[in-house]
Amino acid sequence: MGVSSLKTVRPVALGVVSCLVLCHYIARPFLMSSSPRPDGSSTLARPRHTSGSEHAWSCSFMNSPPSPTWPPPLVSIFIPVPSAVGVNAGPEASSPSRTTLAVDPSRSFPPLDRAVVSSIACDVVARTGNPLSRQSTTDLARRARDELNKPISRSTVWRILDEDAIKPWQYEHWIFPRAANFFEKAAVVLDLYEGYWQGERVDPFDRIISSDEKTSIQARIRRHPSLGPAPGRRRRVEAEYKRGGALQYLAAWDVQEGRVMGLCEAKTGIEPFGRLVHQVMEQPVYGSADRVFWVVDNGSSHRGEASVKRMSRAYPNAILVHLPVHASWLNQVEVYFSLLQRKVLTPNDSTNLHELELRIKLYEELTNKQPKPFNWRFTKYDLFDLLQRLARREAASKAAAPGSRASRG
C-alpha cells in the first residue's frame, strides 16, 4: 500500500557551543571585603591568584546563543511518493522523490506581533476584567487572533512565549532572607562545603554532616487499586485515599562522601534527633574523627545555643553549626529529600506505615551502594551578589511605591 500524505520536517540545527573556563585559585578563603563599583554599589572581593598550593575552581560550560545577524533557518520538507510495491505500482510510483524548501513559520509573526502575544500573556485582569490569575494557551491564542487579526495556533503562542527571556506570567515560591546576620551565618556553612573552617583548611579526617527532618510523610491508602499502564494510557492511581498515619524521616547527609544515614520516627523533637546523632556518631569513621561538623537549621529539634552545648556534651568532637533563619535551601540534605520525594514518594500509594518506611530505607541503601556527593557550586561570593541584587531591587521598589519621596519627585 502506498504512502500518500506523510511529511517529515527536519529543521536545520543552529548553535555554537563554547567553553568558558573560569579558573580561580585560592589557598584559603580571603576576608570578606567590599570594593566600590562605578554605580556606587559594593561587591564582595573574590579570591585572586596566590602562590604555592592553589585550589582550582571548576570550569563551566554553556551554550552560546546563535548570532542575531544570522538569517532565519530554512526548513527542509521531504515529500515521499507512492511506493512501487502493492496497489500503487505503476508509472506514478516510479517518479522521483521531491524535496522543497519552506520558510520558517516564525517569519509570519514579526517582532511586533510577538510582542503583542507576550503583552497579552502579561495582561490578565487589568484590561480584560476576567477573574483569571493565569491563562491557558487556548485563551491566549483566541485573544491573539483578535488582536493581530490573523490566525495563530496554540503551539505558535507557546513557542513565542517559551522563547521570551523574561516570563512575567510564570512564578515560583520564594523565601526572602530576612535575618540581620544572614550572610555571616550562611557564609560559615558555605565555607564548610568548600572545606574551610574559620579561615583554615579542614583536616582530611574531619567530617561534614548536613542534617534535617522530612516531616509528616503520609501513608495514603488508595480507595481503589492502581491500574497498570496500557497502550496509549498511563498508569492510573486513584485520587481518593484514606490516611494510614504519618511518619517523620530524620536524615544525615555526609557532604564529602555522598552517603546518607537516617531513621523514621513517630515525632520530631530533641530525643529523636539525639537518636539520629547517636546512630551516626557511634560509627567508627565519625566517632574517631577529629571534628564532625553538623549543619542544621533552626528547627525545634536543634535550636539555639542550648542544642550546641547538648551536642558537645554528648560527643566532644561534634560541632553543631546553625544556618540562618529561612536558609533551608542552603542545607544539602534538602537536595536528597527532593530526590526521595520524586523517586520514592510520588505517587504516594503505600498501604501502611511499615511499607512506607521500608521504601524509604531501601532507597537509602540504594543511594549508599554508589555514594556520590553533590556537585555544590554556590559559594559565599555568589550569596553576597544575590543579597546585593535583592537589596537594590527592594530599594528601587520602595522608591517607586506610591507615597514615597522619590515617586513624588
MILUMTI-170763 format. One record per residue (C-alpha): x, y, z; residue in one letter. Coordinates in steps of 0.5 Angstrom, whole numbers, plus 500, padded with zeros to 3 digits. Layout:
N
<rotor <X Y Z> "A">
...
***
This chain:
409
<rotor <500 500 500> "M">
<rotor <503 507 498> "G">
<rotor <504 513 502> "V">
<rotor <500 519 500> "S">
<rotor <501 524 505> "S">
<rotor <507 523 510> "L">
<rotor <511 530 511> "K">
<rotor <518 530 515> "T">
<rotor <520 536 517> "V">
<rotor <527 537 519> "R">
<rotor <530 544 521> "P">
<rotor <537 546 520> "V">
<rotor <540 546 527> "A">
<rotor <544 552 529> "L">
<rotor <548 554 535> "G">
<rotor <555 554 537> "V">
<rotor <558 551 544> "V">
<rotor <563 555 547> "S">
<rotor <567 553 553> "C">
<rotor <568 559 558> "L">
<rotor <574 556 563> "V">
<rotor <574 561 569> "L">
<rotor <579 558 574> "C">
<rotor <580 562 580> "H">
<rotor <586 560 585> "Y">
<rotor <585 560 593> "I">
<rotor <590 558 598> "A">
<rotor <585 560 604> "R">
<rotor <579 564 604> "P">
<rotor <580 571 604> "F">
<rotor <577 576 609> "L">
<rotor <570 579 606> "M">
<rotor <572 586 604> "S">
<rotor <568 590 599> "S">
<rotor <570 595 594> "S">
<rotor <566 600 591> "P">
<rotor <563 599 584> "R">
<rotor <562 605 579> "P">
<rotor <555 605 580> "D">
<rotor <556 606 588> "G">
<rotor <555 599 590> "S">
<rotor <560 594 593> "S">
<rotor <561 587 592> "T">
<rotor <565 582 596> "L">
<rotor <572 581 593> "A">
<rotor <573 574 590> "R">
<rotor <580 571 592> "P">
<rotor <586 572 587> "R">
<rotor <591 568 585> "H">
<rotor <596 566 590> "T">
<rotor <602 562 590> "S">
<rotor <604 555 592> "G">
<rotor <599 550 593> "S">
<rotor <593 553 590> "E">
<rotor <586 551 590> "H">
<rotor <583 551 583> "A">
<rotor <575 552 582> "W">
<rotor <572 548 577> "S">
<rotor <570 550 570> "C">
<rotor <563 552 567> "S">
<rotor <561 550 560> "F">
<rotor <555 554 557> "M">
<rotor <552 554 550> "N">
<rotor <552 561 547> "S">
<rotor <546 563 543> "P">
<rotor <547 564 536> "P">
<rotor <549 571 533> "S">
<rotor <543 575 532> "P">
<rotor <546 577 525> "T">
<rotor <545 570 522> "W">
<rotor <539 569 517> "P">
<rotor <533 565 520> "P">
<rotor <534 558 518> "P">
<rotor <530 555 512> "L">
<rotor <526 548 514> "V">
<rotor <527 542 509> "S">
<rotor <521 539 507> "I">
<rotor <522 532 504> "F">
<rotor <515 529 501> "I">
<rotor <516 522 499> "P">
<rotor <512 519 493> "V">
<rotor <508 512 493> "P">
<rotor <512 506 494> "S">
<rotor <513 501 488> "A">
<rotor <510 496 492> "V">
<rotor <503 494 492> "G">
<rotor <497 497 489> "V">
<rotor <500 504 487> "N">
<rotor <505 500 483> "A">
<rotor <506 503 476> "G">
<rotor <508 510 472> "P">
<rotor <507 514 478> "E">
<rotor <511 510 483> "A">
<rotor <517 511 479> "S">
<rotor <517 519 480> "S">
<rotor <523 521 484> "P">
<rotor <522 524 491> "S">
<rotor <521 531 491> "R">
<rotor <525 536 496> "T">
<rotor <523 543 497> "T">
<rotor <525 549 502> "L">
<rotor <520 552 506> "A">
<rotor <520 559 510> "V">
<rotor <521 558 518> "D">
<rotor <514 559 520> "P">
<rotor <516 565 525> "S">
<rotor <517 569 519> "R">
<rotor <510 570 519> "S">
<rotor <510 573 526> "F">
<rotor <515 579 526> "P">
<rotor <518 582 533> "P">
<rotor <512 587 534> "L">
<rotor <507 581 533> "D">
<rotor <511 577 538> "R">
<rotor <511 583 543> "A">
<rotor <503 583 542> "V">
<rotor <503 576 544> "V">
<rotor <507 577 550> "S">
<rotor <504 583 553> "S">
<rotor <497 579 552> "I">
<rotor <500 574 557> "A">
<rotor <502 579 562> "C">
<rotor <495 583 561> "D">
<rotor <490 579 566> "V">
<rotor <486 582 570> "V">
<rotor <488 590 569> "A">
<rotor <485 591 562> "R">
<rotor <480 584 561> "T">
<rotor <476 585 567> "G">
<rotor <476 577 567> "N">
<rotor <478 574 574> "P">
<rotor <484 570 572> "L">
<rotor <490 569 575> "S">
<rotor <493 565 569> "R">
<rotor <491 564 562> "Q">
<rotor <492 558 558> "S">
<rotor <495 558 551> "T">
<rotor <488 557 548> "T">
<rotor <486 563 552> "D">
<rotor <492 567 549> "L">
<rotor <491 564 542> "A">
<rotor <484 567 542> "R">
<rotor <486 573 544> "R">
<rotor <492 574 540> "A">
<rotor <488 572 534> "R">
<rotor <483 578 535> "D">
<rotor <489 583 537> "E">
<rotor <493 581 531> "L">
<rotor <487 580 526> "N">
<rotor <490 574 523> "K">
<rotor <490 566 525> "P">
<rotor <495 564 530> "I">
<rotor <496 557 533> "S">
<rotor <496 555 541> "R">
<rotor <503 552 539> "S">
<rotor <506 558 536> "T">
<rotor <503 562 542> "V">
<rotor <507 557 547> "W">
<rotor <513 558 542> "R">
<rotor <513 565 542> "I">
<rotor <513 565 550> "L">
<rotor <518 560 551> "D">
<rotor <523 564 547> "E">
<rotor <522 570 551> "D">
<rotor <528 572 556> "A">
<rotor <523 575 561> "I">
<rotor <517 571 563> "K">
<rotor <512 575 568> "P">
<rotor <507 570 567> "W">
<rotor <511 565 571> "Q">
<rotor <512 565 578> "Y">
<rotor <516 561 584> "E">
<rotor <515 561 591> "H">
<rotor <521 564 595> "W">
<rotor <523 565 602> "I">
<rotor <527 572 602> "F">
<rotor <533 572 607> "P">
<rotor <531 577 613> "R">
<rotor <535 575 619> "A">
<rotor <540 581 620> "A">
<rotor <546 576 620> "N">
<rotor <544 572 615> "F">
<rotor <550 573 611> "F">
<rotor <555 572 616> "E">
<rotor <552 565 619> "K">
<rotor <551 563 612> "A">
<rotor <558 564 610> "A">
<rotor <561 560 615> "V">
<rotor <557 554 612> "V">
<rotor <558 555 605> "L">
<rotor <566 556 607> "D">
<rotor <565 549 610> "L">
<rotor <562 546 604> "Y">
<rotor <569 548 600> "E">
<rotor <573 545 606> "G">
<rotor <574 551 610> "Y">
<rotor <573 553 618> "W">
<rotor <575 559 621> "Q">
<rotor <579 561 615> "G">
<rotor <583 555 615> "E">
<rotor <583 548 611> "R">
<rotor <579 543 615> "V">
<rotor <583 537 616> "D">
<rotor <582 531 612> "P">
<rotor <580 527 618> "F">
<rotor <574 532 619> "D">
<rotor <567 530 617> "R">
<rotor <562 535 615> "I">
<rotor <554 533 616> "I">
<rotor <548 536 613> "S">
<rotor <542 534 617> "S">
<rotor <535 536 618> "D">
<rotor <528 532 618> "E">
<rotor <523 531 613> "K">
<rotor <516 531 617> "T">
<rotor <509 529 616> "S">
<rotor <510 523 611> "I">
<rotor <503 520 610> "Q">
<rotor <502 513 608> "A">
<rotor <496 514 603> "R">
<rotor <492 508 602> "I">
<rotor <488 509 596> "R">
<rotor <481 507 596> "R">
<rotor <482 503 589> "H">
<rotor <488 499 587> "P">
<rotor <492 502 582> "S">
<rotor <491 500 574> "L">
<rotor <497 498 570> "G">
<rotor <499 502 564> "P">
<rotor <496 500 557> "A">
<rotor <498 502 550> "P">
<rotor <497 510 550> "G">
<rotor <495 510 557> "R">
<rotor <499 512 563> "R">
<rotor <498 508 570> "R">
<rotor <492 510 574> "R">
<rotor <493 512 581> "V">
<rotor <486 513 585> "E">
<rotor <486 520 587> "A">
<rotor <482 519 594> "E">
<rotor <485 516 599> "Y">
<rotor <485 515 607> "K">
<rotor <490 516 611> "R">
<rotor <494 511 614> "G">
<rotor <498 515 619> "G">
<rotor <505 519 618> "A">
<rotor <512 519 620> "L">
<rotor <518 523 620> "Q">
<rotor <524 522 617> "Y">
<rotor <531 524 620> "L">
<rotor <537 524 616> "A">
<rotor <544 526 616> "A">
<rotor <548 527 609> "W">
<rotor <555 526 609> "D">
<rotor <557 532 605> "V">
<rotor <564 529 603> "Q">
<rotor <562 522 601> "E">
<rotor <555 523 599> "G">
<rotor <553 518 604> "R">
<rotor <546 518 608> "V">
<rotor <544 516 615> "M">
<rotor <537 516 617> "G">
<rotor <532 514 621> "L">
<rotor <524 514 622> "C">
<rotor <520 517 628> "E">
<rotor <513 518 630> "A">
<rotor <515 525 632> "K">
<rotor <521 530 631> "T">
<rotor <524 533 637> "G">
<rotor <530 533 642> "I">
<rotor <530 526 643> "E">
<rotor <529 523 636> "P">
<rotor <535 528 634> "F">
<rotor <539 525 639> "G">
<rotor <538 518 637> "R">
<rotor <540 520 630> "L">
<rotor <546 523 632> "V">
<rotor <548 517 637> "H">
<rotor <547 513 630> "Q">
<rotor <552 517 626> "V">
<rotor <557 518 632> "M">
<rotor <557 511 634> "E">
<rotor <560 509 627> "Q">
<rotor <568 509 627> "P">
<rotor <569 514 622> "V">
<rotor <565 519 626> "Y">
<rotor <567 517 633> "G">
<rotor <574 517 631> "S">
<rotor <574 524 627> "A">
<rotor <578 530 630> "D">
<rotor <572 534 629> "R">
<rotor <565 533 626> "V">
<rotor <561 539 624> "F">
<rotor <553 538 624> "W">
<rotor <550 543 619> "V">
<rotor <543 544 622> "V">
<rotor <537 549 621> "D">
<rotor <533 553 627> "N">
<rotor <528 547 628> "G">
<rotor <526 546 635> "S">
<rotor <530 539 635> "S">
<rotor <536 543 635> "H">
<rotor <535 550 636> "R">
<rotor <539 556 640> "G">
<rotor <546 555 644> "E">
<rotor <543 550 648> "A">
<rotor <543 545 643> "S">
<rotor <550 547 641> "V">
<rotor <552 545 649> "K">
<rotor <548 539 649> "R">
<rotor <551 536 643> "M">
<rotor <558 538 645> "S">
<rotor <557 534 652> "R">
<rotor <554 528 648> "A">
<rotor <560 528 643> "Y">
<rotor <566 533 645> "P">
<rotor <568 532 637> "N">
<rotor <562 534 635> "A">
<rotor <561 542 633> "I">
<rotor <553 544 631> "L">
<rotor <553 549 626> "V">
<rotor <547 553 625> "H">
<rotor <544 556 619> "L">
<rotor <541 563 619> "P">
<rotor <533 563 619> "V">
<rotor <530 562 612> "H">
<rotor <536 559 609> "A">
<rotor <534 551 609> "S">
<rotor <536 552 601> "W">
<rotor <543 552 603> "L">
<rotor <542 545 607> "N">
<rotor <545 540 603> "Q">
<rotor <541 535 606> "V">
<rotor <535 538 603> "E">
<rotor <537 536 596> "V">
<rotor <537 529 598> "Y">
<rotor <530 530 601> "F">
<rotor <528 533 594> "S">
<rotor <530 526 590> "L">
<rotor <527 522 596> "L">
<rotor <520 526 594> "Q">
<rotor <521 525 587> "R">
<rotor <523 518 586> "K">
<rotor <520 514 592> "V">
<rotor <514 518 595> "L">
<rotor <511 520 588> "T">
<rotor <506 518 588> "P">
<rotor <505 516 595> "N">
<rotor <501 510 595> "D">
<rotor <503 506 601> "S">
<rotor <499 501 604> "T">
<rotor <501 503 611> "N">
<rotor <507 506 615> "L">
<rotor <511 500 615> "H">
<rotor <511 499 608> "E">
<rotor <513 507 607> "L">
<rotor <519 506 612> "E">
<rotor <521 500 608> "L">
<rotor <521 504 602> "R">
<rotor <525 510 605> "I">
<rotor <530 505 608> "K">
<rotor <531 501 601> "L">
<rotor <532 508 597> "Y">
<rotor <537 510 603> "E">
<rotor <541 503 602> "E">
<rotor <541 504 594> "L">
<rotor <544 511 595> "T">
<rotor <550 508 599> "N">
<rotor <551 503 594> "K">
<rotor <554 508 590> "Q">
<rotor <555 514 594> "P">
<rotor <556 521 590> "K">
<rotor <557 528 594> "P">
<rotor <553 533 591> "F">
<rotor <557 538 586> "N">
<rotor <555 544 590> "W">
<rotor <558 551 587> "R">
<rotor <554 556 590> "F">
<rotor <559 560 595> "T">
<rotor <559 566 599> "K">
<rotor <561 570 594> "Y">
<rotor <555 568 590> "D">
<rotor <551 569 596> "L">
<rotor <554 576 597> "F">
<rotor <552 578 590> "D">
<rotor <545 575 591> "L">
<rotor <544 579 597> "L">
<rotor <546 586 594> "Q">
<rotor <542 585 588> "R">
<rotor <536 584 593> "L">
<rotor <537 590 597> "A">
<rotor <538 594 590> "R">
<rotor <531 591 588> "R">
<rotor <528 593 595> "E">
<rotor <531 600 595> "A">
<rotor <528 601 588> "A">
<rotor <521 598 589> "S">
<rotor <521 603 596> "K">
<rotor <523 609 592> "A">
<rotor <517 607 586> "A">
<rotor <512 606 591> "A">
<rotor <506 611 592> "P">
<rotor <507 616 597> "G">
<rotor <515 615 597> "S">
<rotor <519 622 597> "R">
<rotor <522 619 590> "A">
<rotor <516 618 587> "S">
<rotor <513 625 589> "R">
<rotor <519 628 585> "G">
***
